[in-house]
Amino acid sequence: MGLEGLRIAIVHDYLNQRGGAERVVAALHELFPRAPIYTSIVDYDNLLPELAGADIRPSWMQRLPGVLRHFKKYVMLYPRVFDSLMLDGYDIIVSSSSAFGKGATKADPSTFHVCYCHTPMRFVWDYESYVEREGMGPLTRAVLPRFIEGLRRWDLATKDRPDRYVANSSKTRERIARFYGRHSTVIFPPVETSKFTPSAGAGDYYLIVSRLNSYKSIDLAVEAFNTLGLPLKVVGDGPYAPALRAMAARNVEFPGPCGDDELARWYAGCRALVFPGEEDFGIAPLEANAAGRPVIAFRGGGALDTVKEGVSGIFFDERTPESIADAVRRFEEGAMDVDPAAIRAHALRFDSRVFKERFLGFIEEKFEEFAGGGRTRAAAGTGGRRG
């Protein structure tokens, strides 16, 4: 059937940072350049360059005082935004959701809604660990559960608004099945492998690239390298940065955030990337691999999809400083044969081109099945172009 001539809308939770979810939105914009992007709020100063010319339509929340800086404090308003987002006149809705985007409502039952799910709402379904990782105070801990229960009910009430789910990893697919009782297809998110190039040889330092939040488990890696005495560079910024700097020995350095070109140099020059957390997907290991460098990762979460043991990296089995230190020692002793060409070839399997081909093919196939079930589509008046 194809998608030529169909009206498409993109929905995303909030466009206020430059993370993996926003890179998915950028790839969707490249696939459907004429599709408007509906979202709760947008920080135009922190927008990916690929989205600079997009038709972005923020909600009424954009006018609230301090919302860009204190967006988490408005958490109970986001369901209202997406409940009221009644999308009319579209043939296809593509939502990108780690919390609220899947709740977008189609005005016409003949509209096809596919949700690219980065994870079911973490602060609802992993509440205890989320509160612990965010370091919330006792007052917040006492009040928050009442709000969380309301969000959980909303999350379940909206789980069937999408007609189809796509998961960003095997772990997310399992979580969608467990919490929503819905089937999903795994399509890995896009990695811009062309931004990274292997260097002639490895440097003398290990590397972490991450937003410096408490739940990223970077403290475990810092403790491990305090013991090892080997050089570690922690690239990134975030609220946990002061605590990490305070606990770090002199061999652990914090260069701070950096641009794409500098990041590519950090990757290409490291001995290996250390990936201590458990992520739903985690793009940093594949960026390091695209630069020809291996990964030392926790055996869990998205790393089970992205790290090929003995080819692109090695695993450690416990989220402890001791387990990380042991894995680094094994790597130093030759636990794997580092072949930059083979490592980069592994990363290319996750390239943005692969994502676009797979996602577009999925949309075309499932839309045809959906339309073939007796629903009709109006495709006139759009000039025969996507979006």
Secondary structure by P-SEA (a helix, b strand, c coil): cccccbbbbbbbcccccccaaaaaaaaaaaacccbbbbccccccccccccccccccccccccccccccccccccccaaaaaaaacccccccbbbbbccccccccccccccbbbbbbcccccccccaaaaaaaaacccaaaaacaaaaaaaaaaaaaaacccccbbbbccaaaaaaaaacccbbbbbbbccccccccccccccccbbbbbcccccccaaaaaaaaaaaaccbbbbcccccaaaaaaaaccccccccccccaaaaaaaaacccbbbbcccccccaaaaaaaaacccccccccccccccccccccccccccccaaaaaaaaaaaaaccccccaaaaaaaaaaacaaaaaaaaaaaaaaaaaaaaaccbbbbbcccccccc
